[in-house]
Amino acid sequence: MVKFTATIHKFGNQGEKTGWTYFNVPADLAQQLKPGNRKEFKVKGKLDTYPIKRVSLLPMGGGRFILVLNAALRKAIGKKHGAMVSVQLQADNSPFIFNKDFIACLDDEPAAKLFFQSLTGSHQRYFSKWIEDAKTEPTRVKRITMAVNALAKKWGYPEMLRASQGKQ
């Protein structure tokens, strides 16, 4: 486990990272977490007193990594860019667990399940994470329905979202 204090930053105009809120994980500390690694990997631990699990550390070059603070994490720790955060991290090698209700619904729709299984693991996880991130049960049910219907039409996540916004 590594422990340190970090300053929360926000990317200005930087391509796909524009607007991201994050903190740096220095190269020496990243090497303590996962020696010899220069690719994205998952961590668990605490940000201040808020527990985290399966959060990605993203490589930024030179052995340095960042941990991106999405809106839910920022709200949970109650901090914005410019603030300091107390960090405790360790590598998280736990397997990804798909949303059980989503998988059960896919089992009832063979065409959707077959297309889902043809997708890359990261694309499959994106559907499940989106469903898990729903704040209420009705929203979770709506997202499962949208995902299964989209997969039955052989649509990936981006196509599903465009269709739901009337942009298909």
Buried (B, 14 or more C-beta within 10 A) or exposed (E): EBEBEBEBBBBEEEEEBEEBBBBBBBBEBBBBBBEEBBEEBBBBBBBBEBEBEBBEBBBBEEBBBBBBBEEEBBEBBEBEBEBEBEBBBEBBEEEEEBBEEBBEBBEEBEEBBEBBEEBEEEEBBBBBEBBBEBEEEEEBBBBBEBBBBBBBEEBBBEBBBEBBEEEE
